[in-house]
Amino acid sequence: MDFMPSTPWLSTALAAGVAALAALIAHRVAGLVLLRASRSAPLVHAVVSRCQRAARLVLPVIALQLVWQAAPDELRFIASVRHFNGLLLIAGFTWLAISAIGGLARGVIDQHPFNVADNLQARRIHTQARVLARTGMFVALLAGVALMLMTFPGARQVGASLLASAGVVGIVAGIAARPVFSNLIAGLQIALAQPIRIDDVLIVEGEWGRVEEITGTYVVLHIWDDRRLIVPLQWFIENPFQNWTRRNSQLLGTVFLYADFGFPVQSMRTELERLIKDMPEWDGRVCVLQVTDITERAMQIRILVSAAASGPAFDLRSKVREAMLEWMQREHPDSLPRIRLNDTR
């Protein structure tokens, strides 16, 4: 019978129930008011929307904490209840901070859509918002876990003794955690310096693809054949790679053809200028045909054409290559590369 709740506990429990119910009602009312009031401010609206679920936990826990603190210290298990409620409160505030950071990043991203023709600025903002948001979430989670551990006296003593006497263990732990912190620092460098951005076209380890996602530890590269290449963030800081959309998405496409020495180059140049005008992938900037090399068997013809992005540039190169080859086969079949043999008989 000693475990049956006494009269003070009964009244305290009733007060806790009323406080929690009042906090839930206040959350419901305040949430609707804030959502309605923030419709004209998309950034604030995104933060409020993301914080709704976390606030549904935080407000009742705050109310309960006030009740437990006001309860008599003589109540059995009241210290454990206060401690457990404090842990819930720290967890709730950590969740609230993570939700607020995520909502802020989502609001910034939604205000800058990158599905437009000139999306360089939008991709820069998307990259910064996502990487910085993930870094902030990680820091908030780390701080929350640390605060929860600090509420346990035993954990504080163990941590203090480890810091004071276990230097070797600390060094080993630091070495083990190096990849985590290296990627964290690399994420901050990528967010600020931006060597890569969301939707950038990269050549990594010989693979052509677009940056599909940047997380706190790795980058997802969408390869042209629908494979995904997962690359650690630190790799982009330590290794060279090609970024085809660093300043803008415009590119030059190169086509190489080989012809016999008797081939009329000017005729091909005229035909190219005629055909390129009907190709929608061409952006009108560059159309150049030049003889760039001569070997003992043929001459090398290089065609440079420009496109607004990497995808159209690839299609334009293929179209030009096919059209010029078809024209050579039709109009000058005798000018295709050949091997000459001298008859010494």
C-alpha positions in Angstrom: 0.0 0.0 0.0 3.0 2.3 0.3 3.0 2.6 -3.5 -0.5 4.0 -3.7 -0.6 7.7 -4.5 -1.1 9.9 -1.5 -3.4 12.9 -1.4 -0.6 15.4 -2.4 0.3 13.2 -5.3 -3.3 13.0 -6.4 -3.7 16.8 -6.4 -0.4 17.2 -8.1 -1.4 14.7 -10.8 -4.7 16.5 -11.3 -2.9 19.8 -11.6 -0.5 18.3 -14.1 -3.3 17.0 -16.2 -5.1 20.4 -16.3 -1.8 22.1 -17.1 -1.0 19.7 -20.0 -4.6 20.1 -21.4 -4.4 23.9 -21.2 -1.0 23.8 -22.9 -2.4 21.7 -25.8 -5.4 24.0 -26.2 -3.0 27.0 -26.2 -0.8 25.3 -28.8 -3.8 24.6 -31.0 -5.1 28.2 -30.8 -1.7 29.8 -31.1 -0.8 27.6 -34.0 -3.9 28.5 -36.0 -3.4 32.2 -35.3 0.3 32.2 -36.2 -0.3 30.2 -39.4 -3.0 32.6 -40.5 -1.0 35.7 -39.5 2.2 34.5 -41.3 0.6 33.8 -44.7 1.9 37.0 -46.1 5.5 36.2 -44.9 6.5 32.8 -46.6 9.7 32.5 -44.6 8.0 32.9 -41.2 5.1 30.7 -42.4 7.5 27.9 -43.3 9.2 28.1 -39.9 5.8 28.0 -38.0 4.6 25.1 -40.1 7.7 23.0 -39.4 7.6 23.8 -35.6 4.0 22.7 -35.1 4.7 19.1 -34.2 7.7 19.9 -31.9 5.7 22.7 -30.2 3.0 20.2 -29.5 5.5 18.4 -27.3 7.3 21.4 -25.8 4.4 23.4 -24.5 2.8 20.5 -22.4 6.2 19.5 -21.1 6.9 23.1 -20.0 3.5 23.2 -18.2 4.3 19.9 -16.5 7.7 21.1 -15.4 6.1 24.1 -13.8 3.8 21.8 -11.9 6.5 19.4 -10.8 8.7 22.3 -9.6 5.8 23.7 -7.5 5.1 20.3 -6.0 6.4 19.6 -2.5 9.9 18.1 -2.3 8.6 15.5 0.2 6.6 13.7 -2.6 7.9 10.3 -3.3 9.8 10.0 -6.7 9.3 13.7 -7.4 13.0 14.1 -8.0 13.0 11.4 -10.6 9.8 12.8 -12.2 11.5 16.2 -12.4 14.6 14.7 -13.9 12.7 12.7 -16.5 10.5 15.8 -17.4 13.7 17.8 -17.8 15.1 15.3 -20.2 11.9 15.5 -22.2 12.1 19.3 -22.1 15.7 19.3 -23.5 14.6 16.8 -26.2 11.6 18.9 -27.1 13.7 22.1 -27.4 16.2 20.2 -29.5 13.5 19.0 -31.8 12.1 22.5 -31.9 15.5 24.0 -32.9 16.0 21.4 -35.6 12.5 22.0 -36.9 13.0 25.8 -37.0 16.3 25.4 -38.9 14.6 23.0 -41.4 11.7 25.4 -41.8 13.9 28.4 -42.4 15.9 26.5 -45.0 12.7 25.3 -46.7 11.3 28.9 -46.7 14.5 30.2 -48.4 14.5 27.4 -50.9 10.8 27.8 -51.8 11.4 31.5 -52.5 14.1 30.7 -55.1 12.9 28.0 -57.5 15.6 26.6 -59.8 13.4 25.2 -62.5 13.9 28.4 -64.6 16.2 29.1 -67.5 18.8 31.2 -65.6 18.9 29.4 -62.2 22.5 30.1 -61.2 21.5 32.3 -58.2 18.8 29.9 -57.2 21.1 26.9 -57.2 23.7 28.8 -55.1 21.0 29.7 -52.5 19.7 26.1 -52.5 23.1 24.7 -51.8 23.9 27.2 -49.0 20.5 26.7 -47.4 20.6 22.9 -47.4 24.2 22.5 -46.3 24.0 25.1 -43.6 20.7 23.8 -42.4 22.1 20.2 -42.0 25.1 21.6 -40.2 22.9 23.6 -37.9 20.7 20.6 -37.2 23.8 18.5 -36.4 25.1 21.1 -34.0 21.6 21.4 -32.4 21.3 17.6 -32.0 24.9 17.4 -30.5 24.1 20.2 -28.1 20.8 18.5 -27.0 22.5 15.2 -26.4 25.3 16.9 -24.4 22.8 18.8 -22.2 20.9 15.6 -21.6 24.0 13.8 -20.5 25.0 16.6 -18.3 21.9 16.1 -16.2 23.3 12.8 -15.0 25.9 13.2 -12.2 27.6 9.9 -13.1 28.0 10.9 -16.7 29.6 14.2 -15.6 32.0 12.4 -13.4 32.9 9.9 -16.1 33.4 12.7 -18.6 35.5 14.7 -16.3 37.7 11.7 -15.4 38.2 10.9 -19.1 39.1 14.4 -19.9 41.5 14.6 -17.0 43.3 11.3 -17.1 42.6 9.4 -20.3 44.6 11.5 -22.8 45.4 8.5 -25.0 41.8 7.5 -25.2 40.9 11.1 -26.1 43.5 11.1 -28.9 42.1 7.8 -30.2 38.5 9.1 -30.1 39.6 12.2 -31.9 41.2 10.2 -34.6 38.1 8.0 -34.9 35.9 11.0 -35.1 38.1 12.8 -37.7 36.0 11.7 -40.8 32.8 13.1 -39.2 34.3 16.5 -38.4 36.2 16.6 -41.7 32.9 16.2 -43.6 31.3 18.8 -41.3 34.0 21.3 -42.0 34.0 20.4 -45.7 30.2 21.0 -45.7 30.7 24.5 -44.4 33.4 25.1 -47.0 31.1 24.0 -49.8 28.3 26.1 -48.4 30.4 29.2 -48.3 32.9 28.8 -51.2 30.4 26.8 -53.3 32.7 24.8 -55.6 29.6 22.7 -56.3 25.9 23.5 -56.1 22.6 21.7 -56.5 22.0 20.8 -60.1 25.6 21.5 -61.2 26.9 19.3 -63.9 30.1 17.6 -62.8 32.7 15.2 -64.1 33.8 13.1 -61.2 36.1 10.1 -61.6 35.3 10.1 -65.3 31.5 10.1 -64.7 29.2 12.8 -66.1 26.3 13.7 -63.8 24.2 16.3 -62.0 24.4 17.1 -58.3 21.1 15.7 -57.0 21.6 16.1 -53.3 24.1 17.5 -50.8 23.8 16.0 -47.3 25.9 16.7 -44.3 28.4 13.9 -45.2 28.2 13.1 -48.9 27.0 14.3 -52.3 24.7 12.3 -54.5 25.6 12.6 -58.2 22.9 11.6 -60.7 24.8 9.9 -63.5 23.4 10.2 -67.1 22.3 6.6 -67.2 20.3 6.9 -63.9 23.0 5.5 -61.7 23.9 7.4 -58.5 27.5 8.1 -57.5 27.9 8.8 -53.8 30.9 11.0 -53.0 32.1 12.1 -49.5 32.1 15.9 -49.0 35.7 15.8 -48.1 36.6 14.4 -51.5 35.5 17.6 -53.3 37.9 19.6 -51.0 40.9 17.4 -51.6 40.5 16.3 -55.3 40.2 18.1 -58.6 37.0 17.7 -60.6 35.2 19.4 -63.5 32.3 21.7 -63.0 30.6 22.5 -66.3 28.1 25.0 -64.7 30.4 26.9 -62.3 29.6 30.4 -63.7 26.8 29.6 -66.1 25.3 26.6 -67.9 26.5 27.7 -71.4 28.9 25.2 -73.0 30.8 24.7 -76.3 30.4 21.3 -78.0 33.2 19.9 -80.0 32.9 17.6 -83.1 35.9 16.1 -84.8 35.7 14.8 -88.4 38.5 13.5 -90.7 38.6 14.0 -94.4 41.0 13.5 -97.3 43.3 16.3 -98.4 41.2 17.0 -101.4 38.1 17.7 -99.4 36.5 21.2 -99.9 36.5 22.7 -96.4 34.7 25.9 -97.4 31.7 23.9 -98.8 31.4 22.1 -95.5 31.5 25.4 -93.6 28.7 26.8 -95.7 26.6 23.7 -95.2 27.2 23.8 -91.5 26.1 27.4 -91.2 22.9 26.5 -93.2 22.0 23.5 -91.1 22.8 24.9 -87.6 20.1 27.5 -87.9 17.4 24.8 -87.9 18.7 23.1 -84.8 16.8 24.3 -81.7 19.7 23.2 -79.4 22.0 25.9 -80.9 21.9 29.1 -78.8 23.4 31.3 -81.7 26.7 32.2 -80.0 29.4 30.0 -81.6 29.5 28.1 -84.9 33.1 27.6 -86.1 34.7 25.0 -88.5 38.5 24.8 -88.7 41.1 22.4 -89.9 43.1 21.9 -86.6 45.5 19.1 -87.6 47.0 17.3 -90.6 48.4 13.8 -90.4 50.1 11.7 -93.1 46.7 10.1 -94.0 44.0 12.8 -93.4 43.2 16.2 -92.1 41.3 16.8 -88.9 38.3 19.1 -89.0 37.0 20.6 -85.7 33.5 22.0 -85.4 32.7 24.2 -82.4 29.0 24.8 -81.6 27.4 26.4 -78.5 24.4 25.5 -76.4 22.6 26.9 -73.4 23.3 23.8 -71.2 25.1 20.5 -71.1 22.1 18.4 -72.2 21.4 20.4 -75.3 25.1 20.6 -76.0 25.4 16.8 -76.1 22.3 16.5 -78.4 23.7 19.3 -80.7 27.1 17.6 -81.0 25.4 14.4 -82.0 23.1 16.1 -84.6 26.0 18.1 -86.1 28.2 15.0 -86.3 25.4 12.9 -88.0 24.4 15.8 -90.4 28.0 16.5 -91.5 28.8 12.8 -92.0 25.6 12.3 -94.0 26.5 15.3 -96.2 30.0 14.1 -96.8 28.7 10.6 -97.8 26.2 12.2 -100.1 28.1 15.1 -101.7 31.8 14.1 -101.4 32.1 10.3 -100.9 35.5 10.4 -102.5 36.8 12.7 -99.8 36.4 10.3 -96.9 39.7 9.3 -95.3 41.7 6.8 -97.3 45.0 5.0 -97.2 47.2 5.6 -100.2 49.6 2.9 -101.4 52.4 3.5 -103.9 52.7 0.9 -106.7 56.4 0.5 -107.3 56.1 -2.1 -110.0 
